[in-house]
Amino acid sequence: MKFVETKNIEFEILHPLIEETAKKIQQMSPFMAQTGPAKRNDKKTIKATIKTN
């Protein structure tokens, strides 16, 4: 909730993303579901993301 509050957006806008994620975890392994930097093995971006969180 903190993220949507700081960005001043409604939480409901995330519902489709949450639903799609829930479907994925029932249909495939976490490894197969990875996207973005994780799938590309982009360690620089992953490290930058971890540092900012």
PyMOL Python script that loads the backbone (N, CA, C, O; Angstrom):
from pymol import cmd

cmd.read_pdbstr("""\
ATOM      1  N   MET A   1       0.823  -1.191   0.000  1.00  0.00           N
ATOM      2  CA  MET A   1       0.000   0.000   0.000  1.00  0.00           C
ATOM      3  C   MET A   1       0.864   1.249   0.000  1.00  0.00           C
ATOM      4  O   MET A   1       0.462   2.275  -0.550  1.00  0.00           O
ATOM      5  N   LYS A   2       2.028   1.184   0.598  1.00  0.00           N
ATOM      6  CA  LYS A   2       2.874   2.366   0.670  1.00  0.00           C
ATOM      7  C   LYS A   2       3.239   2.858  -0.731  1.00  0.00           C
ATOM      8  O   LYS A   2       3.265   4.063  -0.982  1.00  0.00           O
ATOM      9  N   PHE A   3       3.522   1.921  -1.646  1.00  0.00           N
ATOM     10  CA  PHE A   3       3.892   2.306  -3.007  1.00  0.00           C
ATOM     11  C   PHE A   3       2.779   3.101  -3.677  1.00  0.00           C
ATOM     12  O   PHE A   3       3.030   4.178  -4.218  1.00  0.00           O
ATOM     13  N   VAL A   4       1.568   2.592  -3.650  1.00  0.00           N
ATOM     14  CA  VAL A   4       0.472   3.301  -4.324  1.00  0.00           C
ATOM     15  C   VAL A   4       0.166   4.628  -3.640  1.00  0.00           C
ATOM     16  O   VAL A   4      -0.230   5.592  -4.295  1.00  0.00           O
ATOM     17  N   GLU A   5       0.348   4.679  -2.330  1.00  0.00           N
ATOM     18  CA  GLU A   5       0.120   5.940  -1.629  1.00  0.00           C
ATOM     19  C   GLU A   5       1.150   6.991  -2.021  1.00  0.00           C
ATOM     20  O   GLU A   5       0.801   8.151  -2.236  1.00  0.00           O
ATOM     21  N   THR A   6       2.410   6.596  -2.114  1.00  0.00           N
ATOM     22  CA  THR A   6       3.450   7.562  -2.470  1.00  0.00           C
ATOM     23  C   THR A   6       3.341   7.999  -3.927  1.00  0.00           C
ATOM     24  O   THR A   6       3.765   9.099  -4.282  1.00  0.00           O
ATOM     25  N   LYS A   7       2.779   7.146  -4.762  1.00  0.00           N
ATOM     26  CA  LYS A   7       2.608   7.484  -6.184  1.00  0.00           C
ATOM     27  C   LYS A   7       1.239   8.096  -6.468  1.00  0.00           C
ATOM     28  O   LYS A   7       0.936   8.485  -7.596  1.00  0.00           O
ATOM     29  N   ASN A   8       0.422   8.170  -5.422  1.00  0.00           N
ATOM     30  CA  ASN A   8      -0.920   8.761  -5.534  1.00  0.00           C
ATOM     31  C   ASN A   8      -1.773   8.075  -6.611  1.00  0.00           C
ATOM     32  O   ASN A   8      -2.385   8.730  -7.455  1.00  0.00           O
ATOM     33  N   ILE A   9      -1.794   6.736  -6.554  1.00  0.00           N
ATOM     34  CA  ILE A   9      -2.639   5.975  -7.483  1.00  0.00           C
ATOM     35  C   ILE A   9      -3.559   5.060  -6.672  1.00  0.00           C
ATOM     36  O   ILE A   9      -3.290   4.756  -5.510  1.00  0.00           O
ATOM     37  N   GLU A  10      -4.623   4.641  -7.294  1.00  0.00           N
ATOM     38  CA  GLU A  10      -5.582   3.744  -6.641  1.00  0.00           C
ATOM     39  C   GLU A  10      -5.037   2.312  -6.657  1.00  0.00           C
ATOM     40  O   GLU A  10      -4.512   1.851  -7.670  1.00  0.00           O
ATOM     41  N   PHE A  11      -5.168   1.620  -5.532  1.00  0.00           N
ATOM     42  CA  PHE A  11      -4.694   0.243  -5.430  1.00  0.00           C
ATOM     43  C   PHE A  11      -5.366  -0.667  -6.458  1.00  0.00           C
ATOM     44  O   PHE A  11      -4.746  -1.605  -6.957  1.00  0.00           O
ATOM     45  N   GLU A  12      -6.621  -0.393  -6.771  1.00  0.00           N
ATOM     46  CA  GLU A  12      -7.383  -1.233  -7.703  1.00  0.00           C
ATOM     47  C   GLU A  12      -6.721  -1.345  -9.070  1.00  0.00           C
ATOM     48  O   GLU A  12      -6.946  -2.322  -9.785  1.00  0.00           O
ATOM     49  N   ILE A  13      -5.912  -0.366  -9.443  1.00  0.00           N
ATOM     50  CA  ILE A  13      -5.247  -0.422 -10.751  1.00  0.00           C
ATOM     51  C   ILE A  13      -4.278  -1.608 -10.828  1.00  0.00           C
ATOM     52  O   ILE A  13      -3.920  -2.052 -11.919  1.00  0.00           O
ATOM     53  N   LEU A  14      -3.862  -2.113  -9.677  1.00  0.00           N
ATOM     54  CA  LEU A  14      -2.934  -3.243  -9.632  1.00  0.00           C
ATOM     55  C   LEU A  14      -3.636  -4.601  -9.679  1.00  0.00           C
ATOM     56  O   LEU A  14      -2.970  -5.628  -9.815  1.00  0.00           O
ATOM     57  N   HIS A  15      -4.934  -4.625  -9.572  1.00  0.00           N
ATOM     58  CA  HIS A  15      -5.672  -5.897  -9.544  1.00  0.00           C
ATOM     59  C   HIS A  15      -5.357  -6.811 -10.733  1.00  0.00           C
ATOM     60  O   HIS A  15      -5.110  -7.997 -10.515  1.00  0.00           O
ATOM     61  N   PRO A  16      -5.354  -6.318 -11.986  1.00  0.00           N
ATOM     62  CA  PRO A  16      -5.034  -7.219 -13.104  1.00  0.00           C
ATOM     63  C   PRO A  16      -3.631  -7.826 -12.993  1.00  0.00           C
ATOM     64  O   PRO A  16      -3.439  -8.997 -13.321  1.00  0.00           O
ATOM     65  N   LEU A  17      -2.672  -7.056 -12.542  1.00  0.00           N
ATOM     66  CA  LEU A  17      -1.315  -7.569 -12.363  1.00  0.00           C
ATOM     67  C   LEU A  17      -1.279  -8.642 -11.284  1.00  0.00           C
ATOM     68  O   LEU A  17      -0.623  -9.670 -11.450  1.00  0.00           O
ATOM     69  N   ILE A  18      -1.969  -8.410 -10.197  1.00  0.00           N
ATOM     70  CA  ILE A  18      -2.024  -9.384  -9.103  1.00  0.00           C
ATOM     71  C   ILE A  18      -2.707 -10.665  -9.567  1.00  0.00           C
ATOM     72  O   ILE A  18      -2.246 -11.762  -9.252  1.00  0.00           O
ATOM     73  N   GLU A  19      -3.791 -10.536 -10.304  1.00  0.00           N
ATOM     74  CA  GLU A  19      -4.511 -11.713 -10.808  1.00  0.00           C
ATOM     75  C   GLU A  19      -3.647 -12.517 -11.774  1.00  0.00           C
ATOM     76  O   GLU A  19      -3.613 -13.746 -11.700  1.00  0.00           O
ATOM     77  N   GLU A  20      -2.950 -11.835 -12.674  1.00  0.00           N
ATOM     78  CA  GLU A  20      -2.086 -12.527 -13.639  1.00  0.00           C
ATOM     79  C   GLU A  20      -0.950 -13.240 -12.918  1.00  0.00           C
ATOM     80  O   GLU A  20      -0.593 -14.360 -13.284  1.00  0.00           O
ATOM     81  N   THR A  21      -0.391 -12.622 -11.922  1.00  0.00           N
ATOM     82  CA  THR A  21       0.681 -13.244 -11.141  1.00  0.00           C
ATOM     83  C   THR A  21       0.170 -14.492 -10.423  1.00  0.00           C
ATOM     84  O   THR A  21       0.854 -15.515 -10.395  1.00  0.00           O
ATOM     85  N   ALA A  22      -1.009 -14.415  -9.853  1.00  0.00           N
ATOM     86  CA  ALA A  22      -1.595 -15.566  -9.170  1.00  0.00           C
ATOM     87  C   ALA A  22      -1.829 -16.722 -10.143  1.00  0.00           C
ATOM     88  O   ALA A  22      -1.615 -17.881  -9.787  1.00  0.00           O
ATOM     89  N   LYS A  23      -2.263 -16.422 -11.353  1.00  0.00           N
ATOM     90  CA  LYS A  23      -2.456 -17.469 -12.368  1.00  0.00           C
ATOM     91  C   LYS A  23      -1.126 -18.115 -12.733  1.00  0.00           C
ATOM     92  O   LYS A  23      -1.028 -19.337 -12.837  1.00  0.00           O
ATOM     93  N   LYS A  24      -0.102 -17.283 -12.928  1.00  0.00           N
ATOM     94  CA  LYS A  24       1.209 -17.801 -13.329  1.00  0.00           C
ATOM     95  C   LYS A  24       1.764 -18.787 -12.310  1.00  0.00           C
ATOM     96  O   LYS A  24       2.301 -19.828 -12.688  1.00  0.00           O
ATOM     97  N   ILE A  25       1.642 -18.472 -11.021  1.00  0.00           N
ATOM     98  CA  ILE A  25       2.247 -19.360 -10.024  1.00  0.00           C
ATOM     99  C   ILE A  25       1.538 -20.708  -9.950  1.00  0.00           C
ATOM    100  O   ILE A  25       2.084 -21.674  -9.417  1.00  0.00           O
ATOM    101  N   GLN A  26       0.328 -20.770 -10.483  1.00  0.00           N
ATOM    102  CA  GLN A  26      -0.388 -22.042 -10.513  1.00  0.00           C
ATOM    103  C   GLN A  26      -0.063 -22.839 -11.767  1.00  0.00           C
ATOM    104  O   GLN A  26      -0.278 -24.050 -11.802  1.00  0.00           O
ATOM    105  N   GLN A  27       0.451 -22.173 -12.799  1.00  0.00           N
ATOM    106  CA  GLN A  27       0.651 -22.827 -14.083  1.00  0.00           C
ATOM    107  C   GLN A  27       2.106 -23.110 -14.435  1.00  0.00           C
ATOM    108  O   GLN A  27       2.377 -23.948 -15.295  1.00  0.00           O
ATOM    109  N   MET A  28       3.054 -22.422 -13.779  1.00  0.00           N
ATOM    110  CA  MET A  28       4.458 -22.616 -14.157  1.00  0.00           C
ATOM    111  C   MET A  28       5.379 -22.403 -12.963  1.00  0.00           C
ATOM    112  O   MET A  28       4.976 -21.873 -11.928  1.00  0.00           O
ATOM    113  N   SER A  29       6.601 -22.823 -13.134  1.00  0.00           N
ATOM    114  CA  SER A  29       7.588 -22.662 -12.070  1.00  0.00           C
ATOM    115  C   SER A  29       8.016 -21.198 -11.975  1.00  0.00           C
ATOM    116  O   SER A  29       7.874 -20.447 -12.940  1.00  0.00           O
ATOM    117  N   PRO A  30       8.536 -20.790 -10.824  1.00  0.00           N
ATOM    118  CA  PRO A  30       9.027 -19.417 -10.702  1.00  0.00           C
ATOM    119  C   PRO A  30      10.088 -19.086 -11.749  1.00  0.00           C
ATOM    120  O   PRO A  30      10.119 -17.972 -12.271  1.00  0.00           O
ATOM    121  N   PHE A  31      10.943 -20.037 -12.054  1.00  0.00           N
ATOM    122  CA  PHE A  31      11.982 -19.809 -13.061  1.00  0.00           C
ATOM    123  C   PHE A  31      11.371 -19.467 -14.417  1.00  0.00           C
ATOM    124  O   PHE A  31      11.829 -18.540 -15.086  1.00  0.00           O
ATOM    125  N   MET A  32      10.350 -20.198 -14.824  1.00  0.00           N
ATOM    126  CA  MET A  32       9.721 -19.967 -16.125  1.00  0.00           C
ATOM    127  C   MET A  32       8.904 -18.670 -16.138  1.00  0.00           C
ATOM    128  O   MET A  32       8.685 -18.085 -17.198  1.00  0.00           O
ATOM    129  N   ALA A  33       8.458 -18.228 -14.971  1.00  0.00           N
ATOM    130  CA  ALA A  33       7.625 -17.029 -14.889  1.00  0.00           C
ATOM    131  C   ALA A  33       8.435 -15.735 -14.851  1.00  0.00           C
ATOM    132  O   ALA A  33       7.873 -14.646 -14.968  1.00  0.00           O
ATOM    133  N   GLN A  34       9.735 -15.851 -14.691  1.00  0.00           N
ATOM    134  CA  GLN A  34      10.561 -14.649 -14.587  1.00  0.00           C
ATOM    135  C   GLN A  34      10.517 -13.823 -15.867  1.00  0.00           C
ATOM    136  O   GLN A  34      10.431 -14.351 -16.976  1.00  0.00           O
ATOM    137  N   THR A  35      10.579 -12.522 -15.676  1.00  0.00           N
ATOM    138  CA  THR A  35      10.627 -11.588 -16.808  1.00  0.00           C
ATOM    139  C   THR A  35      11.654 -10.503 -16.516  1.00  0.00           C
ATOM    140  O   THR A  35      12.247 -10.479 -15.438  1.00  0.00           O
ATOM    141  N   GLY A  36      11.859  -9.629 -17.449  1.00  0.00           N
ATOM    142  CA  GLY A  36      12.705  -8.463 -17.252  1.00  0.00           C
ATOM    143  C   GLY A  36      14.136  -8.795 -16.882  1.00  0.00           C
ATOM    144  O   GLY A  36      14.723  -9.721 -17.441  1.00  0.00           O
ATOM    145  N   PRO A  37      14.711  -8.037 -15.933  1.00  0.00           N
ATOM    146  CA  PRO A  37      16.111  -8.208 -15.575  1.00  0.00           C
ATOM    147  C   PRO A  37      16.446  -9.625 -15.093  1.00  0.00           C
ATOM    148  O   PRO A  37      17.539 -10.127 -15.357  1.00  0.00           O
ATOM    149  N   ALA A  38      15.518 -10.262 -14.395  1.00  0.00           N
ATOM    150  CA  ALA A  38      15.779 -11.620 -13.906  1.00  0.00           C
ATOM    151  C   ALA A  38      15.956 -12.585 -15.082  1.00  0.00           C
ATOM    152  O   ALA A  38      16.871 -13.409 -15.082  1.00  0.00           O
ATOM    153  N   LYS A  39      15.094 -12.480 -16.060  1.00  0.00           N
ATOM    154  CA  LYS A  39      15.166 -13.384 -17.217  1.00  0.00           C
ATOM    155  C   LYS A  39      16.427 -13.105 -18.048  1.00  0.00           C
ATOM    156  O   LYS A  39      17.055 -14.022 -18.577  1.00  0.00           O
ATOM    157  N   ARG A  40      16.779 -11.825 -18.148  1.00  0.00           N
ATOM    158  CA  ARG A  40      17.957 -11.432 -18.938  1.00  0.00           C
ATOM    159  C   ARG A  40      19.262 -11.615 -18.174  1.00  0.00           C
ATOM    160  O   ARG A  40      20.347 -11.452 -18.733  1.00  0.00           O
ATOM    161  N   ASN A  41      19.150 -11.957 -16.884  1.00  0.00           N
ATOM    162  CA  ASN A  41      20.315 -12.067 -16.009  1.00  0.00           C
ATOM    163  C   ASN A  41      21.078 -10.740 -15.961  1.00  0.00           C
ATOM    164  O   ASN A  41      22.309 -10.714 -15.967  1.00  0.00           O
ATOM    165  N   ASP A  42      20.325  -9.648 -15.914  1.00  0.00           N
ATOM    166  CA  ASP A  42      20.877  -8.294 -15.878  1.00  0.00           C
ATOM    167  C   ASP A  42      21.225  -7.938 -14.434  1.00  0.00           C
ATOM    168  O   ASP A  42      20.456  -7.285 -13.729  1.00  0.00           O
ATOM    169  N   LYS A  43      22.406  -8.388 -14.019  1.00  0.00           N
ATOM    170  CA  LYS A  43      22.815  -8.235 -12.621  1.00  0.00           C
ATOM    171  C   LYS A  43      22.967  -6.767 -12.215  1.00  0.00           C
ATOM    172  O   LYS A  43      22.718  -6.420 -11.061  1.00  0.00           O
ATOM    173  N   LYS A  44      23.365  -5.921 -13.130  1.00  0.00           N
ATOM    174  CA  LYS A  44      23.524  -4.499 -12.825  1.00  0.00           C
ATOM    175  C   LYS A  44      22.177  -3.890 -12.409  1.00  0.00           C
ATOM    176  O   LYS A  44      22.096  -3.190 -11.400  1.00  0.00           O
ATOM    177  N   THR A  45      21.124  -4.160 -13.188  1.00  0.00           N
ATOM    178  CA  THR A  45      19.803  -3.635 -12.871  1.00  0.00           C
ATOM    179  C   THR A  45      19.265  -4.253 -11.586  1.00  0.00           C
ATOM    180  O   THR A  45      18.670  -3.552 -10.768  1.00  0.00           O
ATOM    181  N   ILE A  46      19.464  -5.539 -11.401  1.00  0.00           N
ATOM    182  CA  ILE A  46      18.990  -6.209 -10.195  1.00  0.00           C
ATOM    183  C   ILE A  46      19.656  -5.592  -8.957  1.00  0.00           C
ATOM    184  O   ILE A  46      18.982  -5.291  -7.972  1.00  0.00           O
ATOM    185  N   LYS A  47      20.973  -5.408  -9.013  1.00  0.00           N
ATOM    186  CA  LYS A  47      21.693  -4.808  -7.882  1.00  0.00           C
ATOM    187  C   LYS A  47      21.201  -3.404  -7.606  1.00  0.00           C
ATOM    188  O   LYS A  47      21.027  -3.028  -6.447  1.00  0.00           O
ATOM    189  N   ALA A  48      20.970  -2.614  -8.656  1.00  0.00           N
ATOM    190  CA  ALA A  48      20.477  -1.241  -8.490  1.00  0.00           C
ATOM    191  C   ALA A  48      19.102  -1.241  -7.838  1.00  0.00           C
ATOM    192  O   ALA A  48      18.815  -0.390  -6.995  1.00  0.00           O
ATOM    193  N   THR A  49      18.258  -2.181  -8.218  1.00  0.00           N
ATOM    194  CA  THR A  49      16.915  -2.275  -7.646  1.00  0.00           C
ATOM    195  C   THR A  49      16.977  -2.659  -6.172  1.00  0.00           C
ATOM    196  O   THR A  49      16.245  -2.106  -5.352  1.00  0.00           O
ATOM    197  N   ILE A  50      17.832  -3.587  -5.845  1.00  0.00           N
ATOM    198  CA  ILE A  50      17.969  -4.017  -4.452  1.00  0.00           C
ATOM    199  C   ILE A  50      18.472  -2.870  -3.587  1.00  0.00           C
ATOM    200  O   ILE A  50      18.009  -2.709  -2.458  1.00  0.00           O
ATOM    201  N   LYS A  51      19.393  -2.082  -4.081  1.00  0.00           N
ATOM    202  CA  LYS A  51      19.945  -0.960  -3.320  1.00  0.00           C
ATOM    203  C   LYS A  51      18.914   0.116  -3.028  1.00  0.00           C
ATOM    204  O   LYS A  51      18.986   0.781  -1.995  1.00  0.00           O
ATOM    205  N   THR A  52      17.951   0.295  -3.935  1.00  0.00           N
ATOM    206  CA  THR A  52      16.970   1.355  -3.753  1.00  0.00           C
ATOM    207  C   THR A  52      15.792   0.930  -2.892  1.00  0.00           C
ATOM    208  O   THR A  52      14.984   1.770  -2.497  1.00  0.00           O
ATOM    209  N   ASN A  53      15.681  -0.351  -2.595  1.00  0.00           N
ATOM    210  CA  ASN A  53      14.547  -0.843  -1.786  1.00  0.00           C
ATOM    211  C   ASN A  53      14.906  -1.041  -0.378  1.00  0.00           C
ATOM    212  O   ASN A  53      14.065  -1.449   0.423  1.00  0.00           O
TER     213      ASN A  53
END
""", "prot")
cmd.dss("prot")
cmd.show_as("cartoon", "prot")
cmd.util.cbc("prot")
cmd.orient("prot")
